[in-house]
């Protein structure tokens, strides 16, 4: 039998986590000592109530596993994910932008949209009933709005004709929104995300126009125009897409600023950058970042004590750097991959070349295929890049909650898609432990909150 227990302490509270089954509990000193005895193969003696409870858990193989690694399930994805960049350009010159197209400057045309959609819906992935297109990485999608409009029209026609269901997520900087564009986005039922990094000072530090001019006031004007529009609540409530840099002074202020701007949902992502940049994190910066998160957790708990779950609901989603771990622990769902890239997700450029995701576009060594020929798309490299095959992920206690690091971040740091960055590893383990602490404290406040959150995350 293999010991699958992780002990840790937060604020003088002792926890034990079975990191295979995602089972966790709060321990008093006597119970912890007894569990340590049991895990060491010693016979328990003393408190019969504790002995009975721990033996019951042991018989159900909690804190133990027959295998060091879980068996990789046979995946059958129900949704196929596609991304492409309508135009390789942006009206912003964000200092931490990681778009790198390596000469890919040709925009999409209507003919190329037709070719792409026929490939997805008819030629290659017709066995799927659900699809998701996202416009997250790369250029500003509203710069080529005529093509975006044409794309949306075609997608809804395919949905109707083929009885498919397609989700579209568009992330914009918000400055190019107009009433006409808003009505069109609403007509075609899109999800919208708007990039905003906090208050005026914080946002303008790195999110600027190409000429260096500040952007915050124009972003807010776009948000206000959206809120004032006579459109669906779905579109009027976009996601706030926020990047955390080394200069982010308060996550509480970041969240509250988004609330003041009218956001009800947000994703906070730690910037993907190396430590030699002005905004990227080094290992030495992590204690400060962790303190920012601890302040945020305290803020969330204080609101929950007053019966207000809105702050937690804002970030309880699978794209927030912390929120995804909260959901995985709540649902006890093991993960084997960092993301869908290269498996049931592809990115297609204007030349028809297929890559694992937007970040890999133009990197020929990761070219999966082309929509212009009949050869099968090669998904094998990324299908094999699960935590059981990634080193040192396959030896880490957090592997089935983490899923590994971003493949592109690994490539940037190590020249290989498999080894994780040390910063990601440390922060993800921190997130897991504090998500457990938060869940237990919410349970102590009101168990009904846990049931509510479980239903909410299942819906999401």
N, C-alpha and C positions, 0 to 999 in steps of 0.2 A: 504493500500500500504506500502511496506517495502523499506526503504531507502537503496540503494545499492551503495552509493557514498563514495569514499575514496579521501580525499584531502591530498596532500603532496607537499613539496617544495624541489627543488634541484637547487643549485646555484642561489637562489633568483628568480626562475621560479616556478610559481604556476600551479599545475596540478590537474585535477579531473579525477577519474577513476570510471566507472561503472563496478564493479568487477563481475557482473553476465554476462553482455554482452561483456565485454572486450573492451568497448568503452572508449576512453580517449581523453582529450583535454588540451591544454595550455590556461591558463586564465590570463587576466589582473585583476587588483585589483577590478575594477568596476563590471566586469562580475562575479568574484568569490563572491563578496558580494551579487549580485543579485541571484546567484544560491543558496547560503546559505539561502537567504530569501525564495526562492521557496521551498526548501527542508523542511523548518520550517513551511510550510503551509501558509506563508504570501503572500498577493497579491503584485505583482511587480508594481512599479511605477517609473517613471523617464525616462531613455533611452529606447525609443520605439523599437529601433533596437535590443538591447540586450534582451528586454522582448519578442519580437517576436521569436528570435532564441531559447531562453530557453523554451518558451511555446511549440514550435514545437518539441523540444527534449522530453519535459515532456509528450506530447500527444502520442509520440511513446514509452513511458515507459522507456526512458533512464534515468538513475539515480534512477529509481524506479523498483520494482518488486512486483507482486502479492503474491509471495511466498518467504519465507525466504531461502528456499533451492530449487535449481533446481531439476527437476525430473530426476532420474537416467535413462538414456536411456537403451533400450534393445539392448545389444551388440551382434553383429555378427562379430566376428573376421575373417579376411580373411587369416591370416597367423598363423600357429602354430609354436611356438618357443620351441626348445629343446636344452639343454646343457648337456654335460657330460665331465668327465675328463679322457682322455685316459690313464693317468698314475698319480698316487698320489705321485708325486715327482717333484723336481725342482733342477736345478744346481745352482740357486741363493739362498741366505739366506736373502732376503729383510727384513729389521728390522720392517717394518710396514705390513708385509704379514698377511692377515686375514684368510687365508685358515685354516680350522679346520675340519678335517675329522673324528675325534673321532673313530679311529681304522680302517677307510676305507682305506686300503693300497693295496687292490687287484686291479691290472690293468685290462683293457679291453683286451679281446682276440677276434680273428676273429669270433668265435662261439657266443660270447656275442654281438658283433656288428650285426651279422645276426639276432639274437633274438630281439635286440632293434629296428632295422629298420623294421623288419616284424611287430612288434607291432605298430610302428608309422604309417607306410604307408598302412598297410593292415588291421590289427585287430581293432585298436582303433580310429585313426584319419584320416581315408581314405576319409572323407567328405571334407577335405581341399584340395585345389589345390596348395597352396603355403606353404612352410616350411622354417624355418630358424634355422640352427644349429650354435651355437656360442661356442667358446672355449676361454672364457674370464677369469673366476675365476678358481682358483685351481692350478694344477701342470703346468709345462712347456710342452705344447702339442708335441713339436718336440722331446722330449726325447723318445717318443714311436712312431716314425715316420712310422714304418712299419704298425702299426695298423691304424694310421691316413691315410696313403696311401690307405690301404684296405677300410677304411670307405668311402673315397672320390670316389673310384671306384664304390662301391655299390650304393652310393647316386645317382650318374649320371646314373647308370643302371635303378634305380627306376624311375628317372625323365623321361627317354626315354620310358620305358615300360608302365608307368602309365600316361604319359602326365602331369607330375607334374613340378613345378618350385621350386628349392631349393637353398637358399642362404647359404653360409658358411662363417663365420667370424672366423679367427684364430688370436689370440693375442699371441705374442711371445716376449721374451726378446731380440731376434735377434742374440744371440751369437752362436746358433747352425745352422744357415742358411749356406747351401752349394749350389753350382751351381746345383747339382742334385736335391736337395730339392726344390729349387726355380723353376726349370723347371716343376717339378711335381705339385707344387701349382698353377702354371700358367695353366697347362694343364687342371686342374679341376676347374678353374675359381673361385678362392677364393678371398675374401676380407682379407687383412692382416693389422694387427695393431702391432706396435712395441712400447714397453714401454721405455720411455726416460723422465727423470724428469728435464731436463735443461742442463746447462753446466757441465763440468767435475766435478767441486767441488760440486755442488748441487746434481747431480745424484749419485755420489759416497758416499754421506753422508749416504744414507739408502739402495741403491741398490748395494749390494755386493754379491760375491760368498759365499758359505757356509763356506769357510775357512777365510773369511774376506777380501779377495783380491778385489781390485777395478774392476769394470765391464765396465766403460764408453768406454774405447778404443775398447774393444771387441764388444760392441753394435754398435759403429760407424763403425767398420770394416764390420759388418753384413749389416748395412744400405748401405754402399758404394758398397758392393758386389751386393746387390739387384739393386741399381741404374745402375750399370754397366752391368747388365745381359741383354741378348737379349730376353726379355719377353714383355708381354702386358703392356701398360701404366697403366692399372688398378692395376696390381700387383706392378709395379715400383713406384706407388704413394700410399704407405700405410698410415694408420692413425698413428699419434703420440699420444700415450696414456700416459698422464702425470698426476702425482699425486702431489697435492699441500699440503705441510706440513707446520708446524709452522715455519720451517727454510727457506722456499722459500722466497728469498729476493726481487724478482721482477717478476711479471707475464709478463711484457713487454720483459724482457730478456729471460724468458722461451720461449715465442712465437718466438722471433727473433732467438734464438738458434735452434729451430726446423726448421725454414725457412732456416737457413744456412746449416742444415743437409739435406735439400731437401724436407722437408714435405710441403704439400699444405693443409692438413686437420689435425685437432687435436681435442682431447677431454681433457680438463683440469677438473679433478675431485678433490674436496676437500677430503683429506684423511679421511677414516672412522676409527676413533679411539677415545678412551676416553681421557679426558683432563689429566689424570695422566700419560700418556706416554710422551716421549721426543718430539714426533712429532705431537701429537694431539692438537686440538684447545680447549681452554677454552673460556668462555664468555669474559674474560679480553683480549684475543688475537684478538677479532673480529675487533676492530677499525683499527688495523694495516692491517688485511686482507682486509678490505673494502678500505683502502687507496691504497693497491696494485691494486685492481680492478678499482678504479677511475683512476689511472695512465694508466691502460690498455685501458679504455674507451676513455680517452683523446688521447692516441696514435692511436687508431682505427679511431677516428674522424679526426685527423690531416691527416691521410692517405686518408680518404674519401674526404676531401677537395681538395686533389690533384687528385681525380678521381680514387683512388686505393681502391677497396673493398676487396682486397685479405685477409687482416687481419680479417675482420669480417666474411668472407666466411669460414675461417679456423675453427671457433668455432660455426658457426650457424648450429647446429645440435642437435638432441634430446638427446644426451648423455653427452654433455658438461654441467657443473654445471650452467653456465650462459646462454649458447646458447639456451637451450631448452625453456627458458622463452621468449627470443626474438622471437622465432618461434611461440609460442602459442599466443603472443600478435599480431604478424603480421597477423596470420590467424584467430584470434578470436575464437579459439577452446577451449571449456571448457574441463578440465580433471577431472576425478573422482577417479583415482587410481594412485599410485606412479609409478607402473610398471605392467607388465603382469604376474608377479610371481603367480603361483598357479591357474591361470585362463586359458589363452591360452599359458602359458609357464610352462614347467616342467624341472627338472633336474633328470637324471637317473644315479645311481651309478652302479658299476660293478656287484653288487649282484642283480640288477634289481629293486631295491627299488626306488620309485618315490617321489621326494621332490619338493617344490615350486621353488627353485633356488639353485645354487651351495652352497650358504652360509648356507643353512639349512641342507645340506647333513649330515646324521648321527644323526640328532636330531629327535628321534623317535616320540616325541609329534607332529611333523609336517609331519610325513609320510603320503603321500596321497594315496598310493597304491603300487602295484607291477606289473611289466610286466609279471610275472609268473603265475598270476591267472586271472580269468574272472571277478572279482569284479570291479565295476565302480570306477574310480579315484574320490576321494572326493575333489571337487574344492570349496565347499560351504564356507569354512572358509575365503578364500581370495576373493571370490566373494562378501562377505559381508563387507570386509575391505576397503570400499570406504570412501571418506571424509565426507559423510553425517552421517556415523556411527562412525567415529573416533573422540574421544574427546581429546583435545579441537579443533581439526580441523574443526568440524561442526559449530563452532562459529567464525571462523577466516575469515576476509575479503578476504584473499588470496587463499582460499581453492580450487576454481575452476581453478586457474592458477598453483597451487602447486601440488595438487593431494595427498599431505601427505608425510610423511617421509619414508625412506627405512624401510621395515618391519624388516629386520634383525638388523639394527641400533637401532630401537626402542626396540627390544628384548634385545640387549646388554645393553642398558641403563636402561630400565624400567622392563625387564622381561616380556614384553607384546608387541605384534606386532603393537598395535594401537597408543599409545601416542608418539608424535614426540619428538625429542631432541630439546632443546631450541636453540642450535646453528644452527641447520638446519632451524628452523622457522625464526630466525632473518636474516640469510643470504638469504633465499628464498624471503622474503619480500623486502630486499635490492635489490636483482636481478630484481624483478618485476618492482620496481619503476625506477631503472636505465635503464632497457630495454625500458620503455616508454620514458624516457628522450632521450635515444639514437635514438629511432625511430623518434621522433619529430625533433631532430636536423638533422638527415639525410634527412628528408622531407624538411627542410629549405635549406639544401645544394643543393639538386636536387631531385624533386619528382620522376623522372625516376628511381632513385636507389631503391625506395620502390617497384615499380612494378617488377623490376629485381629480387630483393631479394625474393619477394613473389613467383615468378615462380621457383626460385632456390630451395627454401625450400619445395615447393610442389613436385618437382622432387625427392628430397631427402627423 
